[in-house]
Structure formats: C-alpha cells, structure tokens
Amino acid sequence: MLKIRENWGYPNTVWFGNQRIEDLPKACKILGIKRPLFVTDVDLIKTSMALNAVELNKKNSVPTEVFSNLKGNPLGSHVQKGVEKFKSGNHDGIIAFGGGSSLDVGKSIALQASLGRPLWDFTDGGSFWKENNYGKSMALNRISNPDNIKPIIAVPTTAGTGSETSRAAAIINDETKVKKIVFHPKMLPTLTILDPQLTTGMPSFLTAATGMDAFAHNLEAYCAPGYHPMADGIALEGMLLIKKWLEIAIKDGKNLEARGHMLTASSMGATAFQKGLGAIHSLSHPVNSLFNIHHGLSNGIFMPYVVTFNRSVIEKKISKLSEYLELENKTFNAFVDWTLELREKIKIPHKLSELVKLTNKDMELVVPMALNDPCTPGNPKKTNLDDMRIMYEYSLEGKLF
C-alpha cells in the first residue's frame, strides 16, 4: 500500500504525499524565502490549484507574485522576461509550479538571475559547458560561483519530465529554433513537493503522453553506456512502476495511488538520466521546437524505432528488462511487442506522420539538429547523419528496424 506522506533525501529534498501543497508556506520559511516568484504557465494560473497555492502563501505571510508568461516548449525569451520580473520585484526564491515547461523556466530564471550570464553559456555550445554529457558536467562547479543562486521549490503537476529532480532544463533558442539543454549543478531544485492530488486534473491524453516521457527517461538512462548501477536500479524500478500504474492512471484519473506511483516514477527517470539519454530525445527535440509537438508524445512515438535501431548493443539489457517487467517472454522482441501494445492501448500514434508530414526541406533541418543534439552521445549505438535520417523515415512510415 502506498504510504500517504514521506520525506526523502535523494537526489534533493523531496516531500511526498497527498495534500503536501499545504506545506508550501512552511517550505518557504525553512528556506528563508520571503518574497518568492511563482512561475507557472498561462493556462495553469487560471486554475484553482495554482491560485490556491498562491493564496495559501499570502495567508501565511509569504507575499507571492506570479510570472506566467510562458507556454509548452518554452523559449529563451520567456526566461528573460522572468529574469526581469525576478529582479524588478526583488525576489529571493522561485516556486516553479506546473509541468516540465514551468519547472524548466523557473529553474532557468533562478540560474540566469543569480549568475548574470547569458543562458546559452550553460548549454552544449556555451563557453561554460565542459562535457558533452550534461549529466556528468560537474566541472561547472569549479568555474562559476553557485553560492548566490536563490532557492528553488519545484511543484510538478504532471508526471513526465521529472524536472523537479533534474539539474537541467530544455529551452528553445528563439533565433535558431533549436531546443537546447541548459545545465548547472545548482539548477537542481532545493526542495521538491510531490503531491499526487495536483496531478488528478490531467486529461487522459496528457497522462498518456507524460507517462511515455517518464518511461523514455528511465529506458534511455538504463540503456545508456557507462557504469552507473545506481541509475540502472532506479530506472528499472521506475519502468516497473509505469508498467503497473500508467494504464490505471489513464482510466481512473482520480486514483491517487496510481497518480502517486506515476509521479514518483517521473522523478526517478530524471534522477536516473544523470547517466545519459539517447536518440529518442535527439529525434524528439527538433520536432518539439519546430512543430510544437508535445515532448512526451514524440518520445512515445520514436521509442520503438530507436530501441530496434540499437538492438545489436542493448539486446541483453532489454532481455533483462523484460524479466524485471515480468513479461511472459524474457526477450528483446517481447519488450518491443509490449511497448507497441501499450502505445496502442493508451492511444500514442504509431507513426510520426500521424502528427506531422516532414518534407524534404524539413528533413534537411531536423536530421543535423538531431545528430548535434547533446543527448546523441549518450545513445548506446553510435549514430551518423544517415542513421538519424533513416530513423526519421522509419518513424514516418511505421517501419521498425
């Protein structure tokens, strides 16, 4: 039986349980936040749960201003406007409330407002980026002073991105239209509140898409090359939770046990992907930024194409995963078949062409973007331009490797 309330200390401080949002004023006071900026999106701020959280703070003598000038697949300009409001309001902390976009923007505001450097300095092409795999780029601790980054409280209302336990954010560069990974060790939220009740309002299609996002994070972390058995263990259990509870959360959105397990699995995915991500994300990021396709939805579409492309180097690991997931057959093919069946049940399209028709001109844009994506080095099988093009083509046609 799922415990109602629990406090964890990994990878950051996490307060888990139903109605834990009521502890928001307490969290602010513990962290010394007297004037927080509440960062959320333009639609969520209209909901009672967001308004109630702001009002809860105000009733407890924590005056809270709102910044909601952002949307899904957020832009660097959204972050810049948030930084301006953070500074003009003399704010001393961030409450990032909502889905991955709100959390990513909130974390990025805290980073840029505190360090005073262009956001892109902390991406794969920036002067402050020291390793291709952002999950291992702890060198940033030595080249920038992180001590003045203001506290961040993360409150996810979806169960997919896991941004609440991640040291990174996905932000689109307005000029290049490229989705970039912003990274800094101190972007890890100071405190995370996981309240399953906040996710009960997600419609079924969003529950499905965010659930596939969480599964992709755990799966790619598990398959990424390198030695990180802690990440592997977290990823395995995260995938098992999703297998057991995603369909229930979709069918019965008010089921708090299912919502709680999915919220936990989402945080586990982001904890695990410090080991690395791969081509599922590399293929997703260009179509997210250029065509505004939901990130979790595109991850779900690309998953079987990337898994079968990687077969020669991950078959043993996937067979082990099939055993851990308690599939009837403990084989690579059994896992792929189960993935396809799950996608069909939860109405994830089988082909990318069901969402967007990529022209030859589009392909000339997305293929190099995918190859140059910072997630590409974490793919278990080395890729080139032709590989990326073929994976896009197969996903458009619905053809597995």
KOLLOZA-289649 format. One line per field, with one value per residue: residue in one letter; x, y, z of N, C-alpha, C in turn. Coordinates in steps of 0.2 Angstrom, whole numbers, plus 2048, in hexadecimal, padded with zeros to 3 digits. Layout:
zavo	(A ...);
n_east	(X ...);
n_north	(Y ...);
n_up	(Z ...);
ca_east	(X ...);
ca_north	(Y ...);
ca_up	(Z ...);
c_east	(X ...);
c_north	(Y ...);
c_up	(Z ...);
//
This chain:
zavo	(M L K I R E N W G Y P N T V W F G N Q R I E D L P K A C K I L G I K R P L F V T D V D L I K T S M A L N A V E L N K K N S V P T E V F S N L K G N P L G S H V Q K G V E K F K S G N H D G I I A F G G G S S L D V G K S I A L Q A S L G R P L W D F T D G G S F W K E N N Y G K S M A L N R I S N P D N I K P I I A V P T T A G T G S E T S R A A A I I N D E T K V K K I V F H P K M L P T L T I L D P Q L T T G M P S F L T A A T G M D A F A H N L E A Y C A P G Y H P M A D G I A L E G M L L I K K W L E I A I K D G K N L E A R G H M L T A S S M G A T A F Q K G L G A I H S L S H P V N S L F N I H H G L S N G I F M P Y V V T F N R S V I E K K I S K L S E Y L E L E N K T F N A F V D W T L E L R E K I K I P H K L S E L V K L T N K D M E L V V P M A L N D P C T P G N P K K T N L D D M R I M Y E Y S L E G K L F);
n_east	(804 803 80C 805 80C 81C 82D 83C 84D 854 857 857 850 840 82F 822 811 7FF 7F7 802 805 800 80A 812 814 81B 827 82C 82F 839 843 846 840 838 832 82C 82D 820 81F 817 80C 803 7F6 7F5 7F5 7E8 7E1 7D9 7E1 7EE 7EC 7E7 7F3 7FB 7F3 7F3 801 800 7F7 7FF 808 812 815 811 815 810 817 812 814 817 817 814 823 82D 835 845 842 837 83D 846 83D 838 843 845 839 83B 846 842 838 83F 841 843 844 83E 82E 82A 81D 814 813 821 826 823 82B 838 83A 839 844 84E 84C 851 85E 863 860 868 875 878 87C 87B 86E 871 87E 87F 87C 87F 886 88C 898 899 897 89D 89D 898 88D 881 87C 888 88F 896 8A0 89D 89A 8A7 8AA 8A1 899 88E 887 87E 872 861 855 84C 83C 833 824 81C 80F 80C 810 81D 829 832 83A 83B 844 850 85F 85F 857 84C 84C 847 850 84D 851 858 84F 852 851 858 863 864 86F 874 87C 876 869 861 852 850 847 83A 829 81E 80F 802 7F4 7F4 7F6 7EA 7E2 7E6 7E2 7DE 7E6 7F1 7F6 7FA 804 80E 811 817 822 829 82B 834 83F 844 846 850 85A 85D 862 86D 87F 88D 892 887 87F 876 86E 869 861 857 851 84C 842 83A 835 82D 824 81D 818 80F 806 802 7F8 7ED 7ED 7E9 7DC 7D5 7D6 7D5 7DA 7E4 7EF 7F4 7F8 801 80B 80F 813 81F 826 829 832 83C 841 847 851 858 85D 868 872 871 869 861 85F 851 84D 855 84F 843 844 846 83A 831 835 834 827 81F 81A 815 821 821 818 81F 82A 824 820 82C 833 832 839 846 84A 84A 853 85F 861 86C 875 86E 867 868 867 85A 853 855 84E 841 83F 83F 834 82A 825 81D 825 837 83F 847 83E 832 831 830 824 81C 81D 818 80A 806 807 7FD 7F2 7F1 7EF 7FA 801 807 80F 819 814 807 806 80E 813 822 82B 837 83F 83D 843 850 853 84F 857 866 864 860 86B 875 870 871 86E 871 87F 87D 876 875 87A 885 881 87E 87B 874 86E 866 85D 857 850 847 840 83B 833 829 823 81F 827 831 842);
n_north	(7FA 80B 817 825 832 837 83B 83E 83D 83D 840 84C 856 850 851 846 842 842 851 858 865 86E 870 87A 887 885 87F 88A 892 88A 88A 897 8A0 8AF 8B7 8AF 8AB 8A5 89A 895 88E 896 891 889 891 896 88D 885 87E 884 891 890 88B 896 89F 899 89A 8A8 8AA 8A5 8AE 8B0 8B8 8B7 8B8 8B6 8AF 8AB 8AB 8A1 891 881 877 882 892 89B 8A8 8A9 8A5 8B0 8BB 8B7 8B7 8C5 8C9 8C3 8C9 8D7 8D6 8D3 8C6 8B7 8AA 89B 894 887 881 875 86D 866 871 87C 879 878 885 88D 888 88C 89A 89C 899 8A1 8AE 8AE 8AB 8B4 8B2 8AF 8A4 89A 897 88D 881 874 87A 884 88F 88B 87E 86E 860 854 84C 851 84D 849 854 85B 863 870 875 87A 885 88F 899 892 896 8A1 89E 89E 896 888 882 874 86F 863 861 857 847 843 84A 84B 856 85B 854 856 85D 865 86E 86F 87A 884 88D 89C 8A2 899 88E 882 875 876 86F 875 876 874 870 876 878 86E 86C 873 86E 863 860 853 850 846 849 855 851 84B 851 850 84D 83E 83C 844 83E 832 836 83D 832 82A 832 831 824 823 82A 822 816 81A 81E 812 80B 812 814 810 80F 80F 809 80D 816 80D 804 80C 810 804 801 80C 80A 7FE 803 80B 802 7FB 805 810 80E 80C 819 820 81B 81D 82C 831 829 828 820 81B 827 82C 822 824 831 830 827 82F 839 830 82C 838 839 82E 831 838 830 82F 833 82F 82B 82C 838 840 840 845 852 85B 85B 85F 86C 872 86F 86F 864 859 855 849 841 840 839 82D 828 827 81D 80E 80D 812 809 7FD 800 801 7F4 7EB 7EE 7EF 7E4 7D9 7E1 7E5 7D9 7D5 7E0 7DC 7D1 7D7 7DF 7D6 7CF 7C3 7BC 7BD 7C6 7D0 7D2 7D0 7DB 7E6 7E3 7E4 7F2 7F7 7F3 7F9 807 807 804 80F 819 820 826 81B 81F 82D 834 836 841 84B 850 84D 857 856 861 864 859 85B 864 85F 853 855 85D 854 84B 853 856 857 84B 841 83B 832 827 816 810 815 823 82A 837 831 826 82D 833 828 822 82C 82B 81E 81F 827 81F 814 809 7FC 7F9);
n_up	(800 7FC 805 80D 811 80F 812 808 804 7F8 7E6 7EB 7F8 7FB 7FD 7FF 7FC 7FE 7FE 801 7FC 805 80D 807 80C 817 812 80B 816 81D 814 814 80B 807 7FE 7F2 7E0 7D7 7CB 7BD 7B0 7A2 7A1 7AD 7B8 7B8 7BF 7CD 7D6 7D4 7D7 7E4 7EA 7EA 7F2 7FE 802 804 80E 818 81B 811 805 7F4 7E3 7D2 7C3 7B3 7A6 79B 791 78B 785 788 785 784 785 78E 79A 79B 79D 7A9 7B1 7B2 7B9 7C5 7CA 7CA 7D3 7DF 7E3 7ED 7EB 7E2 7DD 7D4 7CB 7C4 7B4 7AB 7A3 7AB 7B6 7B1 7AB 7B7 7BF 7B6 7B6 7C4 7C3 7B8 7BD 7C9 7C6 7BB 7AE 79C 797 78E 790 798 792 786 77C 782 78A 797 798 79B 798 78D 791 79A 7A6 7AD 7AF 7BA 7BB 7BA 7C7 7CB 7C3 7C4 7D0 7DA 7E6 7E8 7E1 7E2 7ED 7E7 7E6 7E0 7D9 7D2 7C6 7BD 7B7 7B1 7AB 7B5 7B9 7C6 7CD 7C6 7BF 7B5 7A6 799 78C 77F 773 76D 761 75A 75A 760 76B 77B 787 797 7A4 7B5 7C4 7CF 7CB 7CF 7D8 7E8 7F1 7EF 7EC 7EC 7E8 7E6 7E4 7DD 7D0 7CB 7C3 7B6 7A5 79C 790 792 79E 799 78F 797 79F 797 794 7A1 7A1 796 79B 7A5 79E 794 79D 7A3 798 794 791 79B 7AD 7BA 7C5 7CF 7C9 7BF 7C7 7CC 7C1 7BC 7C6 7C5 7B8 7BA 7C3 7BB 7B1 7B9 7BD 7B4 7AA 7B3 7B9 7AE 7AB 7B7 7BC 7C9 7D2 7DF 7E3 7D8 7D1 7DA 7D9 7CC 7CC 7D4 7CC 7C2 7C7 7CB 7BE 7BA 7C3 7C0 7B3 7B4 7B1 7A3 793 783 772 770 777 76F 763 766 76B 75F 758 762 765 758 753 75D 764 771 77E 785 77E 771 775 779 76C 765 76C 769 75D 75F 769 762 758 760 764 762 76C 778 77B 785 790 78F 78F 79C 7A2 79E 7A5 7B2 7B1 7B1 7A6 79B 792 793 78A 77D 773 779 781 778 772 77D 77F 773 775 780 77C 773 77B 783 77A 773 764 757 74C 748 73D 740 747 742 731 72B 720 712 714 721 726 724 72D 73A 73B 73C 748 751 751 757 763 775 77C 774 775 77F 77A 779 76E 761 757 746 73A 730 737 740 736 731 73C 73E 732 733 73E 739 730 737 739 740 745);
ca_east	(800 807 80C 802 810 823 833 842 853 858 85D 857 84A 83A 829 81D 80B 7F9 7F6 808 805 7FE 810 816 816 820 82D 82F 832 83F 848 848 83D 834 82F 82D 829 81C 820 813 80B 7FD 7F0 7F4 7F3 7E1 7DE 7D8 7E7 7F4 7EA 7E7 7FA 7FD 7F0 7F6 807 7FF 7F4 804 80D 817 813 814 814 810 819 80F 815 81A 813 818 829 82F 83A 849 83F 833 842 848 838 837 849 843 834 83F 84B 83E 834 843 83F 849 843 839 82A 829 817 810 817 828 827 823 831 83E 83A 83A 84B 852 84C 855 865 866 860 86D 87C 879 87F 876 86C 874 885 87E 87A 884 88A 88E 89E 89A 896 8A4 89D 892 887 87F 87B 88E 893 897 8A6 89A 89B 8AD 8AB 89C 897 886 885 879 86C 85C 852 846 837 830 81E 81A 808 80B 815 821 830 837 83E 83B 84A 855 863 85F 851 84C 84A 848 853 848 854 85A 84A 855 850 85F 863 867 872 879 87B 871 862 85D 84E 852 842 835 822 81B 808 7FE 7EE 7F5 7F6 7E4 7DE 7E9 7DE 7E1 7EB 7F7 7F9 7FD 80A 812 813 81C 828 82C 82E 83A 845 846 849 856 85F 85F 866 873 885 890 891 883 87A 871 869 865 85C 852 84D 848 83C 836 831 829 81E 819 814 809 801 801 7F1 7E8 7EC 7E6 7D5 7D2 7DA 7D4 7DE 7EA 7F4 7F7 7FB 807 811 811 817 825 82A 82C 838 841 844 84C 856 85C 860 86F 877 871 863 863 85C 84A 84D 858 84B 83D 845 845 833 82E 837 832 820 81B 818 816 827 820 815 824 82E 820 820 833 836 834 83D 84C 84C 84C 85A 864 860 872 879 86B 862 869 864 852 850 855 848 83B 83E 83D 82D 826 822 81D 82C 83C 843 847 838 82C 831 82E 81D 818 81D 813 804 805 806 7F6 7ED 7F0 7EE 800 802 80C 813 81A 810 800 806 811 816 829 82D 83E 842 83D 848 857 853 84F 85C 86C 862 860 872 878 86C 876 86C 874 884 87B 872 879 87D 887 87D 880 876 870 86A 860 858 853 84C 841 83C 838 82D 824 820 81D 82B 836 848);
ca_north	(800 811 81B 82C 837 835 840 83A 841 83B 843 853 855 84E 850 843 840 845 857 85B 86C 872 871 87E 88D 882 87E 890 894 886 88C 89E 8A4 8B3 8BA 8AB 8AC 89F 899 890 890 89B 88E 886 897 897 887 886 87B 889 897 88E 88B 89D 8A2 895 89E 8AF 8A9 8A3 8B4 8AF 8BC 8B3 8BB 8B1 8AF 8A5 8AC 89B 88C 87A 878 889 896 89F 8AF 8A8 8A5 8B7 8BF 8B4 8BA 8CC 8CA 8C0 8CF 8DD 8D5 8D2 8BF 8B3 8A2 899 88E 885 87E 873 868 866 877 881 878 87A 88D 88F 886 890 8A1 89D 898 8A7 8B4 8AE 8AB 8BA 8B0 8AD 89D 895 895 886 87C 870 87E 88A 88F 888 877 86B 859 853 849 856 84A 848 85A 85E 868 877 877 87D 88A 894 899 891 897 8A6 89B 89E 88F 886 87D 871 86C 861 85F 852 841 841 84D 84A 85C 85D 851 857 863 867 870 86F 881 886 893 8A0 8A4 893 889 87C 874 875 86D 879 872 877 86C 879 878 869 870 873 86A 861 85E 84F 850 842 84C 85A 84E 848 855 84F 849 837 83C 847 839 82D 839 83E 82C 827 836 82E 81D 824 82C 81C 811 81C 81E 80B 808 816 810 812 80C 812 804 810 818 807 801 811 810 7FE 801 811 807 7F9 807 80E 7FD 7F9 80A 815 80C 80E 820 823 819 820 831 833 824 82C 81C 81B 82D 82C 81E 827 837 82D 824 835 83B 82B 82D 83E 837 829 833 83B 82B 831 832 82C 82E 82D 83F 844 840 848 859 860 85B 863 873 875 86D 870 85D 858 851 842 83E 83E 834 827 826 825 818 808 80E 813 803 7F8 803 800 7ED 7E7 7EF 7EF 7DE 7D6 7E5 7E5 7D2 7D6 7E4 7D8 7CD 7DB 7E1 7D0 7CD 7BC 7BA 7C1 7C7 7D6 7D3 7D1 7E2 7EA 7E2 7E7 7F9 7F9 7F2 7FF 80D 806 805 816 81E 823 824 817 822 834 838 837 847 850 84D 851 857 855 867 863 853 85E 868 85B 84D 858 85F 84E 848 858 856 855 844 83C 837 82D 822 810 80E 81B 825 82F 83A 82C 823 831 834 821 822 830 828 818 821 82A 819 80F 803 7FB 7F6);
ca_up	(800 7FB 80A 80C 811 810 810 805 803 7F2 7E6 7EF 7FD 7F8 802 7FB 7FF 7FD 801 803 7FA 80B 811 804 810 81C 80E 80A 81C 81E 80F 814 805 80A 7F9 7EC 7DA 7D5 7C4 7BA 7A9 7A1 7A3 7B3 7BD 7B8 7C2 7D4 7DA 7D4 7DB 7EB 7ED 7EB 7F7 804 804 806 815 81D 81B 80C 7FF 7EE 7DC 7CD 7BC 7AF 79F 798 78E 78A 781 789 781 788 787 794 79F 79C 7A0 7B0 7B5 7B3 7BE 7CB 7CC 7CB 7D9 7E4 7E6 7F0 7EA 7DD 7DE 7CE 7CC 7BE 7B0 7AA 7A0 7B0 7BA 7AD 7AB 7BE 7C0 7B2 7B9 7CA 7C0 7B5 7C2 7CE 7C3 7B7 7A7 797 799 78A 793 79C 78D 783 778 786 78D 79E 797 79B 796 788 795 79F 7AD 7B0 7AF 7C1 7BB 7BB 7CE 7CC 7BF 7C5 7D7 7DB 7EC 7E8 7DE 7E7 7EE 7E2 7E8 7DA 7DA 7CB 7C6 7B8 7B9 7AB 7A9 7BB 7BA 7CD 7D0 7C1 7BF 7AE 7A4 792 78A 778 771 769 75B 756 75A 762 773 77E 78E 79B 7A9 7BA 7CA 7D4 7C9 7D3 7DD 7EF 7F4 7EA 7EF 7E8 7EB 7E1 7E3 7D8 7C9 7CA 7BE 7AF 7A1 79B 78B 795 7A2 794 78C 79C 7A2 792 795 7A6 79F 791 79F 7A9 799 791 7A2 7A4 793 793 792 7A1 7B3 7BF 7C7 7D3 7C4 7BC 7CC 7CD 7BA 7BC 7CA 7C2 7B2 7BD 7C6 7B5 7AE 7BD 7BF 7AF 7A8 7B8 7BA 7A8 7AB 7BD 7BE 7D0 7D6 7E2 7E4 7D1 7D0 7DE 7D6 7C6 7CE 7D6 7C7 7BE 7CB 7CA 7B7 7B9 7C8 7BD 7AD 7B5 7AD 79C 78F 77D 76B 771 778 76A 75D 768 76C 75A 757 768 764 751 751 764 766 779 77E 787 778 76C 778 778 765 762 770 766 757 762 76D 75D 755 765 766 762 772 77E 77B 78B 796 78E 791 7A3 7A3 79D 7AB 7B8 7B0 7B2 7A0 79B 78F 795 784 77A 76F 77D 784 773 771 782 77E 76E 777 785 779 770 780 786 774 770 75D 755 747 748 738 742 74A 73D 72B 72A 719 711 717 728 728 723 733 740 73C 740 74F 755 752 75B 76A 77B 77E 76F 777 784 777 77A 767 75E 751 742 736 72C 73C 742 731 730 742 73D 72D 736 743 735 72C 73C 738 745 743);
c_east	(804 806 809 807 817 828 839 847 857 854 85D 851 844 834 824 817 805 7F8 7FC 809 803 805 815 818 81C 827 830 833 839 845 84A 845 838 82F 830 82A 826 81C 81C 811 804 7F7 7EF 7F2 7EC 7DD 7DD 7DE 7ED 7F2 7E9 7EE 7FD 7FA 7F2 7FC 805 7FB 7F9 80A 813 814 816 811 814 813 816 810 819 815 817 81E 82B 835 83F 847 83B 837 844 843 837 83D 847 83E 837 843 847 83A 838 842 845 848 83E 835 828 823 814 814 81E 82A 828 829 837 83F 83C 841 850 852 851 85C 867 865 866 874 87D 87C 87A 874 86F 87C 885 87B 880 889 88D 895 89F 898 89C 8A3 897 88C 886 87E 882 892 893 89D 8A3 89A 8A1 8AE 8A6 89A 890 883 87F 873 867 858 84C 842 833 82A 81B 812 806 811 818 828 835 83B 83F 841 850 859 864 858 851 848 84B 84B 84F 84B 855 854 84C 853 856 85E 867 869 876 877 876 86B 85E 859 850 84D 83C 82F 81F 814 804 7F8 7EE 7F5 7EF 7E0 7E1 7E4 7E2 7E7 7F2 7FA 7FD 804 80F 815 818 823 82C 82F 834 840 848 84A 850 85C 862 864 86C 879 888 88E 88D 87E 875 86C 865 860 856 84E 849 842 838 832 82C 822 81A 815 80E 804 7FF 7FA 7EC 7E7 7E9 7DE 7D2 7D7 7DA 7D8 7E4 7F0 7F8 7FB 801 80D 813 815 81E 829 82D 832 83D 845 849 852 85B 860 866 874 877 86A 866 85F 854 849 850 853 845 83E 844 83E 82F 82F 834 82A 81C 817 81A 81C 825 81C 81A 828 82B 820 827 835 837 839 845 84E 84E 852 860 865 867 876 875 866 862 866 85C 84F 850 84F 842 839 83C 836 828 822 822 823 831 841 842 840 832 82B 82E 827 819 817 818 80C 802 803 7FF 7F1 7EC 7F0 7F4 801 808 811 813 816 809 800 809 814 81D 82A 835 842 842 842 84F 858 854 855 863 86A 863 867 876 875 871 874 86F 87A 882 877 877 87D 87E 883 880 87A 871 86B 864 85B 854 84E 846 83D 838 832 828 820 81D 821 831 83C 848);
c_north	(806 815 822 832 834 83A 83C 83F 840 83C 84A 851 855 84D 84D 841 844 84B 85A 862 870 874 877 884 88B 881 885 893 891 888 894 8A2 8A8 8B6 8B5 8AD 8A6 89F 893 892 894 898 88B 88B 898 892 888 884 880 88F 896 88D 892 8A0 89F 899 8A5 8AF 8A8 8A8 8B3 8B2 8B9 8B6 8B5 8B3 8A9 8A7 8A7 896 886 87B 880 88B 899 8A6 8AE 8A8 8AC 8BB 8BD 8B7 8C2 8CD 8C8 8C6 8D5 8DC 8D3 8CB 8BC 8AC 8A1 893 88C 880 87C 86D 86A 86D 87C 880 87A 881 88F 88E 88B 897 8A1 89D 89F 8AD 8B4 8AF 8B1 8B8 8AE 8A5 898 893 88F 881 878 874 884 88A 88C 881 873 863 859 850 84E 853 849 84F 85E 863 86F 87A 87B 883 890 893 898 893 89C 8A4 89B 897 88E 881 87B 86D 869 85F 85A 84D 83F 844 84B 850 85D 859 851 85D 866 86A 870 876 882 88D 896 8A1 89E 88D 882 87B 872 873 871 875 876 872 86F 87A 873 86D 86E 86E 869 85E 85A 84D 84C 846 852 858 84B 84B 854 84B 843 838 83F 842 834 830 83A 837 829 82B 833 828 81E 826 826 817 814 81C 817 809 80C 813 813 80E 810 80E 807 813 813 805 806 811 80A 7FE 806 80E 802 7FD 809 808 7FB 7FF 80F 814 80E 815 823 821 81C 826 833 82E 826 827 81B 821 82E 828 821 82D 835 82B 829 838 836 82B 832 83D 832 82C 837 836 82D 830 830 82F 82F 835 843 845 845 850 85D 860 85F 86A 876 874 86D 869 85C 853 84A 83E 83C 839 82D 824 824 81F 811 808 80F 80D 7FE 7FA 801 7F8 7EA 7E8 7EF 7E9 7DA 7DA 7E5 7DE 7D2 7DA 7E0 7D4 7D1 7DE 7DC 7CE 7C6 7B9 7BF 7C3 7CE 7D7 7D4 7D8 7E7 7E9 7E5 7EF 7FB 7F8 7F7 805 80D 807 80C 81C 822 821 820 81A 82A 837 839 83E 84D 84C 851 851 856 85B 866 85E 856 862 863 855 850 85A 859 84B 84D 859 854 84E 83F 838 832 827 81C 80E 815 81D 82A 833 836 828 827 832 82D 820 826 82D 822 81A 824 824 814 808 802 7F8 7EF);
c_up	(800 802 809 80C 813 80E 80E 805 7FD 7EC 7EA 7F5 7FA 7FE 7FE 7FF 7FD 801 804 801 800 80E 80D 808 815 818 80D 810 81E 81A 80F 80F 808 804 7F2 7E6 7D8 7CE 7C2 7B3 7A8 7A3 7AA 7B9 7BD 7BD 7CA 7D8 7DA 7D8 7E2 7EE 7EE 7F1 7FE 806 807 80D 81A 81D 817 805 7F8 7E7 7D7 7C6 7B8 7A8 79B 795 78E 785 782 786 786 789 78D 79A 7A1 79F 7A8 7B4 7B6 7B8 7C5 7CE 7CE 7D2 7DF 7E7 7E8 7F0 7E5 7DF 7D7 7CE 7C5 7BB 7AF 7A7 7A6 7B5 7B7 7AD 7B2 7C0 7BC 7B4 7BF 7C8 7BD 7B9 7C7 7CB 7BE 7B0 7A2 798 794 78C 797 798 78A 77E 77B 788 793 79E 796 799 791 78C 79B 7A6 7B1 7B1 7B5 7C1 7BC 7C2 7CF 7C8 7C0 7CD 7D8 7E1 7ED 7E4 7E3 7E8 7E9 7E6 7E2 7DC 7D4 7CC 7C0 7BA 7B3 7AA 7AF 7BC 7C2 7D0 7CB 7C2 7B9 7AC 79C 790 783 777 76C 762 757 755 75D 769 776 785 792 7A2 7AE 7C0 7CF 7D1 7CC 7D8 7E4 7F3 7EF 7EE 7EA 7EB 7E5 7DF 7DD 7D1 7C7 7C4 7B7 7AB 79F 795 78E 79A 79E 792 791 79F 79D 792 79B 7A5 79A 796 7A2 7A4 796 797 7A3 79F 791 795 799 7A8 7B8 7C1 7CC 7CE 7C0 7C0 7CC 7C6 7BA 7C0 7C7 7BC 7B5 7C0 7C0 7B2 7B2 7BE 7BA 7AC 7AD 7B9 7B4 7A9 7B1 7BF 7C5 7D5 7D9 7E2 7DD 7CF 7D4 7DC 7D0 7C7 7D0 7D1 7C2 7C1 7CA 7C3 7B7 7BE 7C4 7B7 7AE 7B2 7A6 799 788 777 76C 772 772 764 75F 768 765 758 75C 766 75D 750 758 766 76E 779 780 781 773 76F 777 771 763 766 76D 761 75A 765 768 759 75A 767 767 768 778 77F 782 791 795 790 799 7A6 7A3 7A3 7B1 7B7 7B0 7AC 79F 798 791 790 782 777 773 780 77E 772 776 781 779 771 77C 781 775 775 782 780 773 769 75C 750 749 743 73A 745 746 737 72A 722 718 714 71E 72A 728 72A 739 741 73F 747 754 757 757 762 76F 77D 77A 771 77C 781 777 773 764 758 74D 73E 733 731 73E 73D 730 736 741 737 72F 73A 73F 732 731 73B 73D 742 744);
//
